[in-house]
């Protein structure tokens, strides 16, 4: 029961909120400030429901100034123990800025006003002054747009509809005729860009060789032709009408890239009250019960702190992760064009903010039409130069949470890519029999006689304890073979760098790199010296390049599902694989019948009626909103298969559905290993992990893979079926998987 006094205060609060129309939605709904997770000033409810919530649950903690309900914000310094969360602060800013998307964009870049104890540096001061000046309404009485938000809106329309500069100028002139004379609307495209440029988020357009040999940047910025292939930098002449030649007045390059410096955006994180405090979270939180919930809890982070105490002593220094992946902007059916964005994200932030879309910073955009492949280092030169500067010198940055300037430095922790891009970034070839970047030359992969494909069959007994009975098994694996060798362990940075130097590998930006590296790559798995080795601290990292769990899990699922369902063209149980099976293993029961020339059925393949039952079950499945897509749309009842499944669909099916779907149809000796690999990925991708759990997974996964080898033919085991053996180790070293996989950048 609540007191009458409490009820009166709630009525007073509701009446106050209703007196401010800008905070009321639909005339009767206001934001509910109760403590329920779904409310907390996020959700609009009718006033009677708000009253009931407040009677039962009370107000959200520290909500003394009713900023979501019409009371003006009082700028004051808040201690770290009493402050709004980042999400509340960001919401507060968006509410005060009249709920427009463009105001929110501006505030994401700028942050709210401040009341400094120490004067900001000149750059920050100019920026804040520009924000204040641009925050004036377009004309007196307009509450929807400020000068800055209107300019951003116009530019957004121009980009979305691909309008010309002339159209923009004409439309600006027409808008001027509609507005009062004393309006602040920019007059043309030039003045609009000039205003928005003050946000301090610059872009550099850099010319490139059409063959991806070099970029015209730094000391090479004045060259007119490629210093490697000799191709011209500019399109010199163009044929006009009546067969006359015209010299271009403007020099048009054959190819160009875009570089977005990361320093201003990292400075913005400390310029905004929404994120400045959160950027220190990694040093202020403590592990609970030994569970790693963030990369800062992992050994790799702590090892780096120990190697560079001068860097780690300033907790505001930034740790970064780098993503790179290509895509086709025109889709599979359109023009073949490969576009490669490179994205950087800070890891200082807490779990509820880290890896979110607003903190994914596009830094490099490599235009097509061709894939840069191993030459991507050419386009990373500006980023590496900036990272070296941020490490060695840093940049003066204003921290609004502490009202002081400090010298911000930054370090790149690792890269995150799919397996082909792993080769592009690391320099280790991920194709062929040395594809595993952890095993390297210690790989036992071989080429199959009939299929002519590389197989990682029987590559996992070396990870087992020396006394494990599977090591002495000569029947279920490669026949007549015992395994006595042990996996030597992962090589560290100093050892790898020494190997690269001894082999004489070149960086792709060197003039003679292509010839020298091509000759060396024939004798080892290296195909170049990665540009990341130019970073002074790169050799000290325990993990430099991550195996992407997202793509590995998808490939493992595809292989299991397509083989169990015997999908033509995708199953690993083919005629060639049966023909070569007994050349490697003792499985005479699956050999070809010499009388009928047919191959017997195998126990790991479903029959027609079983396939129908599974697909009908999948078609009827329903999931909570946001949990998974509609898998029923992927069912092809005629061809008895599933198609069009995205990575997340495979993720859900692998971890949640596969053991249930196959439980009634497969023998236990086959169902159990498939279920265990499913549970392995489920446990591996947990949001929090302990060292003991990961050590157990590291011990279990070789046994699971060996049990799968006892079931499936050698052609089943390509590099993707081998890589899970290293995933638990990487998680134990670098922390939870969801900070190091490709879902966030691909969803962005």
Secondary structure as UniProt FT lines:
FT   HELIX           4..18
FT   HELIX           21..23
FT   TURN            26..28
FT   STRAND          29..31
FT   TURN            37..38
FT   TURN            40..41
FT   STRAND          44..46
FT   HELIX           47..57
FT   TURN            61..62
FT   HELIX           67..69
FT   TURN            80..81
FT   HELIX           86..96
FT   TURN            97..99
FT   HELIX           101..110
FT   HELIX           122..134
FT   TURN            140..141
FT   HELIX           147..161
FT   HELIX           165..178
FT   TURN            181..182
FT   HELIX           189..197
FT   TURN            198..199
FT   STRAND          204..208
FT   TURN            210..211
FT   HELIX           218..220
FT   TURN            221..222
FT   TURN            227..229
FT   STRAND          234..239
FT   HELIX           241..243
FT   STRAND          245..253
FT   STRAND          255..259
FT   HELIX           263..271
FT   TURN            273..277
FT   HELIX           278..280
FT   HELIX           281..284
FT   TURN            289..290
FT   STRAND          291..292
FT   HELIX           295..297
FT   HELIX           299..307
FT   HELIX           309..312
FT   TURN            315..316
FT   STRAND          318..327
FT   TURN            329..330
FT   STRAND          339..346
FT   TURN            351..355
FT   HELIX           357..359
FT   STRAND          360..366
FT   HELIX           373..375
FT   HELIX           376..379
FT   HELIX           381..392
FT   STRAND          395..399
FT   TURN            400..403
FT   STRAND          404..408
FT   STRAND          410..417
FT   HELIX           419..426
FT   TURN            433..434
FT   TURN            437..439
FT   HELIX           440..442
FT   STRAND          446..447
FT   TURN            449..451
FT   STRAND          454..455
FT   TURN            457..458
FT   HELIX           461..463
FT   TURN            466..467
FT   HELIX           469..472
FT   TURN            479..480
FT   HELIX           493..503
FT   TURN            508..509
FT   TURN            511..512
FT   HELIX           513..520
FT   TURN            521..522
FT   HELIX           531..534
FT   TURN            536..537
FT   HELIX           538..540
FT   STRAND          545..547
FT   HELIX           549..564
FT   TURN            565..566
FT   TURN            568..570
FT   HELIX           575..584
FT   HELIX           588..590
FT   TURN            594..596
FT   TURN            603..604
FT   HELIX           608..620
FT   TURN            625..627
FT   HELIX           631..634
FT   STRAND          635..636
FT   TURN            637..640
FT   STRAND          641..642
FT   HELIX           647..652
FT   HELIX           653..657
FT   HELIX           658..662
FT   TURN            663..665
FT   HELIX           668..684
FT   STRAND          689..690
FT   HELIX           691..709
FT   TURN            710..711
FT   HELIX           714..716
FT   HELIX           719..734
FT   HELIX           737..739
FT   HELIX           743..747
//
